[in-house]
Amino acid sequence: MFNKLIADSLSRSPWLYHINTGSCNGCDIELVACLTPRYDAERFGFKLAGSPRHADIVVVSGPITSQSKDRLIRTLEQVPRPFCVVSLGSCPRSGNVFKGSYSVEGPLEKYIHVDVSVAGCTPKPEAIIEGLYQAARILKEKRLAIQQERKEAD
């Protein structure tokens, strides 16, 4: 019963960890706008986590630069499993205007599986909230799959 209570509470309040991998900060501003009272993503249970060790959903903005690549990988290794990755804006997917730069290492998919991509430069807050909602749904499915595997193993 206690495990069910924990599972139910986790599914209703996904925590976000945001990683900026070299963006122009446009996507970062829009993500923060989603958490303000105007758009109020917190009413859906989304909260920013101060540490990747507390995160359920990792939001990545910006092109993957040479300086940020290793930090991104180390940070993602700290996130407890299962988790979802949300690609925010055009930069993590394609590099956008930074593509071809000497310091851009390539798309995010090259280093980790991306569950949800929110397109746009910069994406609208409504699109960001929809992407986070999709990630929360995917996260719930991942957790259910793990529970099924554990039941089958027992």
Stockholm file with secondary structure:
# STOCKHOLM 1.0

chainA/1-154         MFNKLIADSLSRSPWLYHINTGSCNGCDIELVACLTPRYDAERFGFKLAGSPRHADIVVVSGPITSQSKDRLIRTLEQVPRPFCVVSLGSCPRSGNVFKGSYSVEGPLEKYIHVDVSVAGCTPKPEAIIEGLYQAARILKEKRLAIQQERKEAD
#=GR chainA/1-154 SS CHHHHHHHHHHHCCEEEEEESSCCSHHHHHHHHHHSTTTCGGGGTCEECSSGGGCSEEEEESCEEHHHHHHHHHHHHHSCSSCEEEEESSHHHHCGGGTTCTTEEECGGGTSCCSEEECSSSCCHHHHHHHHHHHHHHHHHHHHHHHHHHHHHC
#=GC SS_cons         CHHHHHHHHHHHCCEEEEEESSCCSHHHHHHHHHHSTTTCGGGGTCEECSSGGGCSEEEEESCEEHHHHHHHHHHHHHSCSSCEEEEESSHHHHCGGGTTCTTEEECGGGTSCCSEEECSSSCCHHHHHHHHHHHHHHHHHHHHHHHHHHHHHC
//
